[in-house]
Amino acid sequence: MKLDILAFSAHPDDIELACSGTLIKHIKSGSKVGIIDLTEGELGSRGSREIRHQEAEAASKIIGNSIRENLNLGDGFFEQTKDSLIRVIEMIRKYQPEIVLCNAISDRHPDHGRGSELVKRAAFLSGLAKIPTEIEGKTQEKWRPKQVFHYIQDEYIQPDFVIDITEEMPAKMDSILAYSSQFYNPESKEPKTPISSKEFMDFLEGRARQFGRIIGTKFGEGFTSSNALKVQSLSDIL
C-alpha cells in the first residue's frame, strides 16, 4: 500500500500528542496516512505494553490512519545502529510515502531526539539502491520521501510552519485520551506522573492555542523542516 504520509513516533502516543490534528486534517481531505511506532513504550510508569497496544489501536480508529505498525526497537535503549536503520528503511520502502513525519529534533525525553535522527537518516539511506532490503521474501525498491518534517513535542521549538487544526482539535484530544492509562483519568488508580494530571491537558490545549495564534487561527500544530521548503511564489505562503 502506497501512503501519502508516514508518521514515525518513538513511543505510542507521541503522534497523538504532537501531530494527530494534522493527520486527521489530511485524512479528511483524502490523503492516505500511516503510523510506525519505534517502540512499545514499555518503560512507561503506568500501564503495560499490552495496554499501550490496545490504546494505540483505539487512537488509530479516531485518527483514521490506514496502517499502524510497531518496530519494537526497545523503549529507552534503541540506538542509531545498522539494524535499526534497516528496520526503518524497510517501512519507508514498503509504504513509499511522499512525506515523512518524525519526532522533535530535540526534547526532554532522549528517545525523541534519537528517534528523530534515526528516521531522518533512514529516509535518506532508503533512496540508495545499493542498500538491499526485503519484506516477506520480496526485494524492495529504493524510495526516498520528498520531505521529512519534525513535529514539536514537550519543549518549545520555533516552528518553520504551522498547520491550522481548529476543526480537528476535538478529535485530536479524543485520540490523546484514548491512552487512558497515560493521561488524565480521574478514575485511574495508577501512580500520578507529570503527564497524567489535568494541568498537562491544559498545557496541550495551551500549546495548540499558541501555535494557532502565530497563524491567526484558534488551534495549530507546529513543525520544523529538515530541508528548505519549495515555494513557487510568495502568494503561496500568504
C-alpha angles and dihedrals in degrees: 000000000000115000132199094212129023114190120198125199132185089218136018104265097034089099094047093050098046113025113004091113090058092048092049090049093053094044089053089054092052104267120142110232134186136186128214118191112203094204140015093241087239095156093062114127092232133049126001138263090265092053092047090054090052091047093048089052091050091048091049091056089056094046094042099223116168097226140009125190133176120215094193093214093161126277111250094002110060115119137189095269129149091255095052092045091052091051091055093043089054090056094048092049092044094055101026097209122192090212130033122198121196144165126302115285088243134000147155092275109065092215090067098061091038091052090048093055093043094054095041091054093044090051089059096042090049088071094059112098094203092066102086120210135163138192121206090348095308121118112239126226120233116264133178120187116232093233140016115203127185121216119217120245137175100334118059116252122178104253124230088210139359129217118216107236099167094125093041097048097096092052090045091056091047090053090052093049089052083080091071092162091059109036139044110323116150091199095056119112092196120117115274118257133182090263098044096068129100086238090064091055088050088051091053091052090046092052091050089049090048092054091043091054091056090062099032098256133111098249134014145166121224130217139182124215129226090207139033112278116242112232124178095202140353090254088067090070101043 
